Amino acid sequence: MLRRVLVVLFLLLSLTAWRDALAADAAVLWSGKVREILDVNCVKCHGVLEQKGGLELDTPEMVLKGGDDGVVVTAGKPEESALFTSLEHGADPHMPPKKQLSDAERAVVREWIVALPSTPVVAVEKAQPKVARKFGSGEEAISTLLVEGWARAGVKPAAAVTDAVWCRRVYLDLAGRIPTQAELAAFVAAPQRDALIDKLLAAPEYAVRMRELWDHFMMGRLTRGNPDGRRKGSGWWTFLERAFKDNRPWNEVVYDVLCARPDQAPERKGAAWFLFERKNDFQKIAEAVAPVVYGTRIDCAQCHDHPLAREIKQAHYWGLVAAFNRGKNVDASAAVAESAVGGFMNFTNLKKESQPAVVTLLTGRTLPEVWPGGETKENDGPEMYEDAKAAVRVPKYSRREAFAEAATQDNPLLARAFVNRMWAALTGRGIVNPPDEINERNTPSHPELLEWLAQDFAAHKYDTRRVVREIVRSRVYALGASDAAPELFAGMAERPLTAEQLARSWRVAVGLPPDDDECRRSVVTAMPDVLPKEYNATFQQAQFLTGSPTMNALLQAAQGGLIARLTALPGVNARVREAFQAVYGRAPGADEEKQAVAFVTANAERPAEATRDLLWALMTSAEFLAMP
């Protein structure tokens, strides 16, 4: 009897495991392939904005619900599913109208339907995190949860990189440059990784590197004319650098940015430039604020509710505009004043319905505010300001400040946005990807990990340095390349160096001090991309790398240093090996050495020029331009 019970129990457990595996397969297929096909071809007519035939195809739940004519998917049976059969050549009705999906696209839809088990629970698109487990550190949480993910996917992670490669990687991420030969040799001789991480986090270069990243994340690039704009002179760069140098709580930093007070306290000076640079364009301000405080863009909700992410409403877009529309730039200043009155506005949806734009957060919270009734006119008097005689007056009730308080004090999305961005910056891909699109359309690859990191960040008073430290100490950060799906983080993703990293590293490679504004600006202008979704080199960038006056000037400056030292070495092989060590921090492979020696030997009559050309080729190679 006991044996029979055990057999039944085993069968039940096996069935449960089989159903869970099917659910995982269906969810992966949906988020990785099917959703994009339906978004491009079907959701315009069968989604949030329009539901022809009562059918919505933007989430698995809605697909399985069906439309006015009944269900369109029978789990496990594509040939009995109208969603699939209507895609066939000659189908009547045929979907999408006037267009034929490719065989590969139809095969993906078929595969997804086959993967769906018969119970509706498996159709849930968004994998909800379990109750947060307790881990002793971020390193432990990252390692444990990624290992579990690799096991579920049946994937073996890449081998760890060498100490030398890891050292180069961490210098690039935390100092914004490659290590000098002396720094690399010292680390390889005594590879104390935690000690090096703490040393780099405490160095001034770290604050500059973080400022470069977050200046781009919050402000975007300026590439025409002076790529620095007025950000340096306005104090914006200093504000960000000081925030990371002092490890100020991130929610306080964001609060200062949103409030933009004329306070001249050193830690706040320059914060107003975030609003000021946008020149009273409140829609641009709203669109820039959303990824910082919500972790997602809201641009698509300007004229209607977001067509793909159901939780983002038109009211969220215009509510965020209203949070800032009492502001006004102060001439001959970098201050942003704020009125105590006005700023009441309506927005119109696609049905021509007018609605009041009240400050509504994506968290669901709405800021209370009394609107003037009818033809009532508000009176703006000195009694409505903290100091009526101040050059830039601050209202006693500040709508901007009320929003800043709500966005930075009781908003779990703020922490999630920061840790996902930093994860992307340090590993090459967000746990939610793209990293500025944390919404229902982009499910986290590791929901429990994202939730743990976000909660840990908030619990430790938004300690930015802690987040960075835990990621670079983790196992995933030390992995080599992998052919596994990038969302599994079974290996380090390929990512190009930013212009700032490249400019400094070029100078370090030839033995020059890393910082030079003219060199940096030149490279930023030519290669402005930072963490692009897809890296595509342009013809102009190729020209810059092959014939750049900047590179020529660098190597000219190295004539009496590295080039002279290499040229003086006895034997061409020694010269080549030392060049590889200076540029890549490694010895050349046999084929590399053979080709480089052949090149230098063929130009033996001009040894200095040959050495310069060899260095130029190494410094503009794919290996140098990418993170190791």
Phi, psi and omega per residue, in radians:
M1 nan -0.805 3.126
L2 -1.072 -0.703 -3.139
R3 -1.073 -0.738 -3.139
R4 -1.116 -0.722 3.119
V5 -1.079 -0.728 -3.133
L6 -1.133 -0.668 3.122
V7 -1.124 -0.769 3.116
V8 -1.084 -0.759 3.140
L9 -1.081 -0.724 3.127
F10 -1.080 -0.750 -3.138
L11 -1.122 -0.705 3.118
L12 -1.110 -0.777 3.124
L13 -1.113 -0.685 3.127
S14 -1.119 -0.739 3.120
L15 -1.093 -0.738 3.112
T16 -1.074 -0.782 3.136
A17 -1.090 -0.694 3.132
W18 -1.106 -0.758 3.128
R19 -1.126 -0.702 3.115
D20 -1.109 -0.678 3.128
A21 -1.144 -0.732 3.080
L22 -1.073 -0.740 3.134
A23 -1.046 -0.767 -3.141
A24 -1.110 -0.758 3.137
D25 -1.075 -0.782 -3.140
A26 -1.111 -0.734 -3.133
A27 -1.125 -0.729 3.130
V28 -1.137 -0.770 3.122
L29 -1.086 -0.719 -3.141
W30 -1.095 -0.980 -3.046
S31 -1.205 -0.527 -3.075
G32 -1.535 -0.473 -3.016
K33 -2.414 -0.917 -2.970
V34 -1.116 -0.791 -3.075
R35 -0.994 -0.741 -3.133
E36 -1.108 -0.707 3.127
I37 -1.079 -0.794 -3.132
L38 -1.229 -0.651 3.111
D39 -1.023 -0.785 -3.072
V40 -1.267 -0.651 -2.947
N41 -1.897 -0.333 -2.943
C42 -2.234 -0.560 -2.925
V43 -1.213 -0.402 3.114
K44 -1.000 -0.664 -3.127
C45 -1.767 -0.309 -3.082
H46 -2.301 1.207 -3.112
G47 -2.719 -2.590 -3.074
V48 -1.164 -0.721 -3.011
L49 -1.398 -0.606 -3.128
E50 -2.528 2.447 -3.098
Q51 -2.231 1.252 3.138
K52 -1.080 2.315 -3.117
G53 1.142 0.332 -3.139
G54 1.188 0.286 -3.041
L55 -1.860 2.296 3.068
E56 -2.141 2.348 -3.023
L57 -2.172 0.465 -3.086
D58 -1.667 -0.216 3.058
T59 -2.398 2.708 3.104
P60 -1.043 -0.650 -3.140
E61 -1.033 -0.779 -3.113
M62 -1.257 -0.598 3.080
V63 -1.058 -0.824 -3.107
L64 -1.234 -0.426 3.110
K65 -1.171 -0.623 -3.140
G66 1.490 -2.915 -3.092
G67 -2.285 -2.699 -3.088
D68 -1.077 -0.510 -3.105
D69 -1.650 0.189 3.103
G70 1.827 -2.895 -3.083
V71 -1.241 2.625 3.113
V72 -2.006 -0.068 3.116
V73 -2.348 2.234 2.968
T74 -1.901 1.945 -3.023
A75 -0.922 2.264 3.108
G76 1.446 -0.103 -3.042
K77 -2.305 1.408 -3.103
P78 -1.069 -0.610 -3.116
E79 -1.211 -0.226 3.066
E80 -1.871 0.244 -3.081
S81 -1.993 2.057 -3.110
A82 -1.065 -0.517 3.119
L83 -1.020 -0.629 -3.129
F84 -1.556 -0.809 -3.053
T85 -1.131 -0.513 3.130
S86 -1.249 -0.191 3.134
L87 -1.543 -0.200 -3.071
E88 -1.217 2.689 3.049
H89 -1.028 2.291 3.086
G90 1.351 0.106 3.131
A91 -1.135 2.584 3.100
D92 -2.401 1.919 0.009
P93 -1.270 2.690 -3.135
H94 -1.899 2.370 3.118
M95 -2.246 2.509 -0.179
P96 -1.273 2.666 -3.121
P97 -1.022 2.433 3.043
K98 1.084 0.379 3.121
K99 -2.646 2.524 3.120
Q100 -2.048 2.101 3.053
L101 -1.170 2.651 3.137
S102 -1.231 2.845 3.090
D103 -1.044 -0.654 -3.124
A104 -1.149 -0.713 3.138
E105 -1.158 -0.746 3.127
R106 -1.145 -0.617 3.113
A107 -1.115 -0.611 3.118
V108 -1.162 -0.775 3.109
V109 -1.079 -0.740 3.123
R110 -1.083 -0.769 -3.125
E111 -1.063 -0.680 3.133
W112 -1.133 -0.773 3.140
I113 -1.112 -0.710 3.098
V114 -1.066 -0.662 -3.087
A115 -1.279 -0.303 -3.121
L116 -1.295 2.105 3.015
P117 -1.298 2.984 -2.990
S118 -1.277 -0.314 -3.120
T119 -1.571 2.412 -3.025
P120 -1.169 -0.301 -3.077
V121 -1.032 -0.537 -3.064
V122 -1.307 -0.166 -3.128
A123 -1.405 -0.122 -3.104
V124 -1.102 2.128 -3.062
E125 -1.305 -0.724 -2.974
K126 -1.636 1.981 3.122
A127 -1.257 1.945 -3.107
Q128 -1.390 2.338 3.134
P129 -1.157 2.542 3.056
K130 -1.251 3.056 3.063
V131 -0.985 2.276 -3.031
A132 -0.996 2.210 3.077
R133 -1.419 2.875 3.126
K134 -1.733 2.323 3.073
F135 -2.268 2.639 -3.103
G136 -1.285 -0.362 -3.103
S137 -2.810 2.904 3.054
G138 -1.126 -0.635 3.101
E139 -1.011 -0.767 3.135
E140 -1.170 -0.747 3.138
A141 -1.081 -0.804 -3.115
I142 -1.085 -0.856 -3.102
S143 -1.091 -0.837 -3.079
T144 -1.079 -0.849 -3.034
L145 -1.277 -0.561 3.072
L146 -1.258 -0.715 3.108
V147 -1.042 -0.722 3.097
E148 -1.084 -0.691 3.102
G149 -1.146 -0.699 3.095
W150 -1.106 -0.715 -3.141
A151 -1.110 -0.756 3.134
R152 -1.088 -0.656 -3.099
A153 -1.504 -0.116 -3.107
G154 1.158 0.638 -3.068
V155 -1.956 2.436 3.056
K156 -1.720 2.227 -3.113
P157 -1.208 2.770 3.089
A158 -1.129 2.767 3.063
A159 -1.205 2.691 3.104
A160 -1.224 2.597 3.093
V161 -1.337 2.915 3.106
T162 -1.261 2.906 3.085
D163 -1.029 -0.671 -3.116
A164 -1.133 -0.761 3.132
V165 -1.171 -0.759 3.121
W166 -1.060 -0.716 3.123
C167 -1.065 -0.789 3.120
R168 -1.075 -0.742 -3.124
R169 -1.082 -0.828 -3.055
V170 -1.261 -0.556 3.037
Y171 -1.126 -0.753 3.135
L172 -1.088 -0.719 -3.090
D173 -1.318 -0.672 -3.028
L174 -1.770 -0.426 3.115
A175 -1.951 -0.180 3.103
G176 1.313 0.391 -3.120
R177 -2.814 2.881 3.018
I178 -1.336 2.752 3.078
P179 -1.262 2.679 2.994
T180 -1.201 2.896 3.111
Q181 -1.060 -0.651 3.138
A182 -1.173 -0.735 3.127
E183 -1.116 -0.724 3.141
L184 -1.150 -0.788 -3.125
A185 -1.102 -0.700 -3.134
A186 -1.133 -0.685 -3.137
F187 -1.227 -0.782 -3.118
V188 -1.089 -0.579 3.119
A189 -1.215 -0.552 3.127
A190 -2.492 1.391 -2.996
P191 -1.337 1.397 3.076
Q192 -1.708 1.643 -2.972
R193 -1.170 -0.817 -3.126
D194 -1.052 -0.686 -3.139
A195 -1.125 -0.706 3.124
L196 -1.180 -0.718 3.110
I197 -1.017 -0.849 -3.118
D198 -1.115 -0.644 3.106
K199 -1.110 -0.793 -3.124
L200 -1.200 -0.663 3.126
L201 -1.137 -0.472 -3.121
A202 -1.562 -0.142 -3.071
A203 -1.467 2.655 3.119
P204 -1.026 -0.521 -3.111
E205 -1.081 -0.542 3.140
Y206 -1.094 -0.810 -3.134
A207 -1.075 -0.678 3.119
V208 -1.145 -0.753 -3.128
R209 -1.101 -0.764 3.117
M210 -1.147 -0.656 3.089
R211 -1.070 -0.746 3.138
E212 -1.036 -0.762 -3.136
L213 -1.157 -0.864 -3.036
W214 -1.351 -0.397 2.960
D215 -1.090 -0.740 3.118
H216 -1.219 -0.800 -3.112
F217 -1.052 -0.650 -3.044
M218 -1.638 -0.459 -3.004
M219 -2.122 -0.357 -3.048
G220 1.370 3.056 -3.120
R221 -1.536 2.572 2.894
L222 -1.957 2.039 -3.036
T223 -2.027 -0.265 -3.124
R224 -1.542 2.407 -3.140
G225 1.135 -2.095 3.136
N226 -1.526 1.922 -3.071
P227 -1.178 -0.208 3.103
D228 -1.485 -0.289 -3.070
G229 0.979 -2.449 3.069
R230 -1.841 0.250 -3.028
R231 -1.162 -0.596 3.126
K232 -1.278 -0.862 -3.110
G233 -1.188 -0.467 -3.112
S234 -1.334 -0.250 -3.091
G235 1.663 -0.040 -3.133
W236 -1.073 -0.814 3.128
W237 -1.084 -0.748 3.136
T238 -1.086 -0.706 3.113
F239 -1.015 -0.863 -3.120
L240 -1.165 -0.768 -3.134
E241 -1.067 -0.742 -3.139
R242 -1.132 -0.662 3.139
A243 -1.040 -0.759 -3.132
F244 -1.374 -0.584 3.105
K245 -1.121 -0.765 -3.133
D246 -1.504 -0.038 -3.105
N247 0.931 0.815 3.106
R248 -1.119 2.519 3.076
P249 -0.956 2.318 -3.044
W250 -1.076 -0.633 -3.131
N251 -1.147 -0.559 3.077
E252 -1.219 -0.682 3.117
V253 -1.081 -0.832 -3.134
V254 -1.136 -0.671 3.093
Y255 -1.004 -0.803 -3.141
D256 -1.100 -0.670 3.139
V257 -1.132 -0.752 -3.090
L258 -1.295 -0.641 3.141
C259 -1.258 -0.678 3.131
A260 0.910 0.893 -3.111
R261 -1.354 2.638 3.094
P262 -1.328 0.212 3.124
D263 -1.022 2.259 -3.128
Q264 -1.674 0.275 3.039
A265 -0.980 2.375 -3.021
P266 -0.918 -0.713 -3.072
E267 -1.260 -0.271 -3.122
R268 -1.812 -0.294 -3.048
K269 -1.077 2.227 -3.126
G270 1.726 -0.225 -3.090
A271 -1.110 -0.543 -3.067
A272 -1.163 -0.274 -3.079
W273 -1.102 -0.466 3.093
F274 -0.955 -0.784 3.103
L275 -1.424 -0.727 -3.013
F276 -1.054 -0.717 -3.066
E277 -1.106 -0.363 -3.090
R278 -1.547 0.082 2.885
K279 0.905 0.892 3.057
N280 1.104 0.323 3.049
D281 -1.567 1.664 -2.982
F282 -1.220 -0.451 3.064
Q283 -1.233 -0.715 3.065
K284 -1.090 -0.674 3.115
I285 -1.090 -0.830 -3.135
A286 -1.045 -0.746 -3.109
E287 -1.196 -0.473 3.089
A288 -1.427 -0.575 -3.102
V289 -1.261 -0.691 -3.013
A290 -0.948 -0.862 -3.139
P291 -1.104 -0.469 -3.120
V292 -1.318 -0.792 -3.033
V293 -1.683 -0.385 3.138
Y294 -1.947 -0.388 -3.079
G295 1.457 0.114 -3.134
T296 -2.492 2.626 3.031
R297 -1.327 2.606 3.127
I298 -2.195 0.199 -3.061
D299 -0.912 -0.645 -3.050
C300 -1.255 -0.067 -3.122
A301 -1.779 0.320 -3.119
Q302 -1.212 -0.795 -3.052
C303 -1.765 -0.209 -3.098
H304 -2.923 2.951 3.025
D305 -0.981 2.626 -3.102
H306 -0.940 2.227 -3.050
P307 -1.233 -0.257 -3.099
L308 -2.114 -0.752 3.139
A309 -1.625 1.789 -2.982
R310 -1.091 -0.486 -3.059
E311 -1.333 -0.251 -3.114
I312 -1.646 1.970 -3.089
K313 -1.807 2.801 3.063
Q314 -1.038 -0.558 3.122
A315 -1.124 -0.523 3.101
H316 -1.200 -0.720 3.137
Y317 -1.083 -0.926 -3.051
W318 -1.329 -0.431 3.017
G319 -1.142 -0.639 3.094
L320 -1.245 -0.623 3.032
V321 -1.067 -0.778 -3.109
A322 -1.112 -0.507 -3.131
A323 -1.086 -0.405 -3.045
F324 -2.073 -0.057 -2.968
N325 -1.404 0.100 2.969
R326 -1.619 -0.015 -3.099
G327 -1.500 2.785 3.088
K328 -2.752 2.299 3.098
N329 -1.103 2.460 3.101
V330 -1.651 2.154 -3.108
D331 -1.010 2.598 3.109
A332 0.982 0.623 -3.091
S333 -2.780 2.977 3.008
A334 -1.954 0.393 -3.117
A335 -1.622 2.682 3.090
V336 -2.146 1.885 -3.135
A337 -1.304 2.938 3.092
E338 -2.519 2.293 3.115
S339 -1.429 2.650 3.085
A340 -1.493 -0.183 -3.086
V341 -2.322 2.984 3.067
G342 1.423 -2.896 3.112
G343 1.358 0.217 3.093
F344 -1.513 2.250 -3.031
M345 -2.576 2.801 3.067
N346 -2.038 2.731 3.003
F347 -2.211 2.755 -3.074
T348 -2.077 2.284 3.126
N349 -1.541 -3.073 -3.079
L350 -1.148 -0.350 3.118
K351 -1.550 0.199 3.132
K352 1.142 0.424 3.107
E353 -1.599 2.291 -3.132
S354 -1.619 2.338 -3.120
Q355 -2.349 2.571 3.116
P356 -1.262 2.421 3.108
A357 -1.553 1.594 3.077
V358 -1.716 2.684 -3.061
V359 -1.288 1.746 -3.123
T360 -2.039 2.169 -3.124
L361 -1.526 2.765 3.126
L362 -1.172 -0.293 3.076
T363 -1.295 -0.196 -3.101
G364 1.800 -0.176 -3.113
R365 -1.411 2.419 3.076
T366 -2.068 2.305 -3.137
L367 -1.381 2.191 -3.137
P368 -1.223 2.386 3.104
E369 -2.777 2.359 -3.133
V370 -1.507 2.112 3.108
W371 -1.530 2.494 3.071
P372 -1.150 2.434 -3.092
G373 -1.596 2.547 3.042
G374 0.930 -2.214 -3.109
E375 -1.657 0.235 -3.122
T376 -1.059 2.301 3.136
K377 -1.849 2.299 3.132
E378 -1.348 2.538 3.080
N379 -1.844 2.184 3.134
D380 -1.765 1.789 -3.095
G381 -2.094 2.877 -3.126
P382 -1.051 -0.449 -3.125
E383 -1.204 -0.167 -3.111
M384 -1.590 0.071 -3.080
Y385 -2.124 2.659 3.123
E386 -1.040 -0.809 3.120
D387 -2.431 1.770 -3.045
A388 -1.131 -0.345 -3.101
K389 -1.666 -0.036 -3.122
A390 -1.174 2.587 3.131
A391 -1.065 -0.685 3.061
V392 -2.144 1.807 -3.017
R393 -1.352 2.535 3.108
V394 -1.972 2.111 -3.111
P395 -1.193 2.609 3.107
K396 -1.122 -0.674 2.940
Y397 -1.918 1.973 -3.134
S398 -1.853 2.044 3.098
R399 -1.113 -0.676 3.136
R400 -1.100 -0.746 -3.133
E401 -1.217 -0.660 3.115
A402 -1.089 -0.709 3.085
F403 -1.150 -0.764 -3.133
A404 -1.037 -0.702 3.123
E405 -1.105 -0.813 -3.115
A406 -1.178 -0.629 -3.074
A407 -1.328 -0.353 -3.039
T408 -2.042 -0.088 -3.091
Q409 -1.968 -0.567 -3.099
D410 -2.396 0.968 -3.024
N411 -2.469 1.669 -3.132
P412 -1.116 -0.324 -3.132
L413 -1.185 -0.481 -3.131
L414 -1.094 -0.834 3.140
A415 -1.138 -0.734 -3.136
R416 -1.070 -0.715 -3.129
A417 -1.092 -0.753 -3.091
F418 -1.190 -0.863 -3.056
V419 -1.170 -0.584 3.112
N420 -1.190 -0.682 3.089
R421 -1.121 -0.783 -3.120
M422 -1.193 -0.643 3.072
W423 -1.048 -0.773 3.126
A424 -1.122 -0.736 -3.112
A425 -1.125 -0.557 -3.032
L426 -1.743 -0.249 3.118
T427 -2.115 -0.233 3.121
G428 1.704 -0.081 -3.132
R429 -2.764 2.459 3.114
G430 -1.351 2.694 2.977
I431 -1.073 -0.643 2.836
V432 -1.848 2.234 -3.076
N433 -2.287 2.325 -0.014
P434 -1.052 2.644 -3.028
P435 -1.197 -0.269 3.097
D436 -1.816 0.450 -3.134
E437 -2.366 0.956 3.101
I438 -1.433 1.586 3.128
N439 -2.604 -3.061 -3.052
E440 -1.099 -0.347 -3.119
R441 -1.429 -0.296 -3.076
N442 -2.242 1.615 -3.076
T443 -1.337 2.540 3.111
P444 -1.167 2.439 3.093
S445 -1.193 -0.530 3.132
H446 -2.356 1.377 -3.015
P447 -1.040 -0.660 -3.128
E448 -1.187 -0.639 3.120
L449 -1.154 -0.791 3.122
L450 -1.067 -0.750 -3.128
E451 -1.148 -0.717 3.140
W452 -1.118 -0.820 -3.131
L453 -1.084 -0.714 3.138
A454 -1.151 -0.780 -3.141
Q455 -1.156 -0.676 3.120
D456 -1.143 -0.695 3.109
F457 -1.052 -0.855 3.138
A458 -1.162 -0.696 -3.115
A459 -1.142 -0.462 3.117
H460 -1.773 0.624 3.015
K461 0.992 0.734 3.031
Y462 0.961 0.835 -3.122
D463 -1.362 1.754 -3.060
T464 -1.158 -0.663 -3.104
R465 -1.133 -0.615 3.122
R466 -1.087 -0.767 3.133
V467 -1.035 -0.858 -3.123
V468 -1.073 -0.800 -3.110
R469 -1.026 -0.804 -3.081
E470 -1.152 -0.629 3.137
I471 -1.198 -0.801 -3.083
V472 -1.310 -0.301 3.047
R473 -1.445 -0.213 -2.971
S474 -1.337 2.867 3.130
R475 -1.119 -0.711 -3.080
V476 -1.085 -0.596 -3.109
Y477 -1.167 -0.411 -3.087
A478 -1.687 0.094 -3.107
L479 -1.421 2.693 3.008
G480 -1.478 -2.862 -3.112
A481 -1.333 2.685 -3.126
S482 -2.486 2.618 3.072
D483 -1.566 -0.044 -3.128
A484 -1.174 2.838 3.105
A485 -0.935 2.309 -3.028
P486 -1.047 -0.505 -3.111
E487 -1.243 -0.166 3.091
L488 -1.448 -0.301 -3.113
F489 0.945 0.732 3.075
A490 -1.486 -0.016 3.091
G491 -2.867 2.889 -3.123
M492 -1.338 2.263 3.132
A493 -1.244 2.606 3.096
E494 -1.302 2.310 3.117
R495 -2.540 2.345 -3.133
P496 -1.293 2.653 3.035
L497 -1.175 2.593 2.997
T498 -1.332 2.879 -3.126
A499 -1.025 -0.688 -3.126
E500 -1.156 -0.750 3.088
Q501 -1.061 -0.731 -3.086
L502 -1.163 -0.804 -3.108
A503 -1.061 -0.812 -3.140
R504 -1.150 -0.732 -3.075
S505 -1.178 -0.639 3.040
W506 -1.008 -0.780 -3.099
R507 -1.188 -0.709 3.112
V508 -1.109 -0.696 -3.098
A509 -1.047 -0.616 -3.118
V510 -1.678 0.150 3.035
G511 1.511 0.322 3.133
L512 -1.744 2.788 3.033
P513 -1.020 2.501 -2.985
P514 -1.182 -0.567 -2.989
D515 -1.688 2.234 3.047
D516 -2.712 1.988 -3.031
D517 -1.075 -0.701 -3.107
E518 -1.120 -0.749 3.106
C519 -1.112 -0.804 -3.120
R520 -1.046 -0.848 -3.108
R521 -1.084 -0.656 3.139
S522 -1.108 -0.762 -3.115
V523 -1.255 -0.670 3.104
V524 -1.061 -0.724 -3.134
T525 -1.117 -0.678 -3.097
A526 -1.417 -0.572 -3.019
M527 -2.346 1.280 -2.976
P528 -1.408 -0.212 -3.021
D529 -1.113 2.435 3.030
V530 -2.240 2.073 -3.116
L531 0.812 1.003 3.139
P532 -1.162 2.620 3.102
K533 -1.079 -0.705 3.039
E534 -2.419 2.223 -3.104
Y535 -1.544 2.119 3.072
N536 -2.294 1.895 -3.137
A537 -1.157 2.456 3.139
T538 -1.677 2.883 3.089
F539 -1.087 -0.671 3.138
Q540 -1.120 -0.651 3.107
Q541 -1.189 -0.686 3.090
A542 -1.073 -0.724 3.085
Q543 -1.087 -0.732 -3.134
F544 -1.072 -0.735 -3.096
L545 -1.265 -0.547 -3.072
T546 -1.603 -0.403 -3.095
G547 -2.456 0.558 -3.026
S548 -1.277 2.239 2.987
P549 -1.038 -0.510 3.123
T550 -1.105 -0.855 3.125
M551 -1.139 -0.683 3.117
N552 -1.074 -0.730 3.128
A553 -1.158 -0.684 3.115
L554 -1.063 -0.836 -3.102
L555 -1.256 -0.483 3.039
Q556 -1.148 -0.707 3.115
A557 -1.170 -0.398 -3.121
A558 -1.577 0.012 -3.078
Q559 -0.995 -0.771 -3.111
G560 -1.495 -0.027 -3.118
G561 -1.967 -1.772 -3.052
L562 -1.036 -0.798 -3.083
I563 -1.112 -0.748 3.104
A564 -1.100 -0.693 -3.131
R565 -1.166 -0.724 3.126
L566 -1.168 -0.746 -3.111
T567 -1.100 -0.546 -3.105
A568 -1.375 -0.180 -3.107
L569 -1.198 2.475 3.134
P570 -1.326 2.057 3.095
G571 1.664 2.413 -3.122
V572 -1.165 -0.659 -3.124
N573 -1.067 -0.723 3.123
A574 -1.113 -0.677 3.136
R575 -1.115 -0.754 -3.130
V576 -1.152 -0.780 -3.121
R577 -1.083 -0.724 -3.131
E578 -1.202 -0.589 3.088
A579 -1.118 -0.775 3.100
F580 -1.087 -0.700 -3.139
Q581 -1.141 -0.708 -3.129
A582 -1.162 -0.695 -3.032
V583 -1.558 -0.817 -3.050
Y584 -1.774 -0.245 -3.080
G585 1.259 0.445 -3.135
R586 -2.668 2.890 3.054
A587 -1.416 2.691 3.110
P588 -1.297 2.644 2.980
G589 -1.248 2.969 -3.073
A590 -1.055 -0.809 -3.138
D591 -1.168 -0.710 3.117
E592 -1.058 -0.790 -3.123
E593 -1.121 -0.712 -3.132
K594 -1.071 -0.805 -3.118
Q595 -1.195 -0.715 -3.132
A596 -1.170 -0.706 3.114
V597 -1.112 -0.714 3.128
A598 -1.079 -0.710 -3.141
F599 -1.135 -0.856 -3.106
V600 -1.136 -0.687 3.140
T601 -1.130 -0.687 3.138
A602 -1.137 -0.313 3.136
N603 -2.065 0.636 -3.058
A604 -1.104 -0.426 -3.112
E605 -1.271 -0.247 3.085
R606 -2.325 1.271 -3.003
P607 -1.075 -0.683 -3.115
A608 -1.162 -0.757 -3.139
E609 -1.171 -0.676 3.119
A610 -1.123 -0.714 3.112
T611 -1.136 -0.724 3.101
R612 -1.066 -0.783 -3.122
D613 -1.156 -0.631 3.088
L614 -1.108 -0.796 3.110
L615 -1.078 -0.727 3.133
W616 -1.027 -0.800 -3.127
A617 -1.108 -0.745 -3.138
L618 -1.157 -0.690 -3.045
M619 -1.354 -0.241 3.103
T620 -1.971 0.268 3.140
S621 -1.386 2.880 3.109
A622 -1.057 -0.628 -3.130
E623 -1.103 -0.721 -3.117
F624 -1.296 -0.568 -3.055
L625 -1.356 -0.174 -3.093
A626 -2.058 2.752 3.053
M627 -1.122 2.438 -3.125
P628 -1.238 nan nan
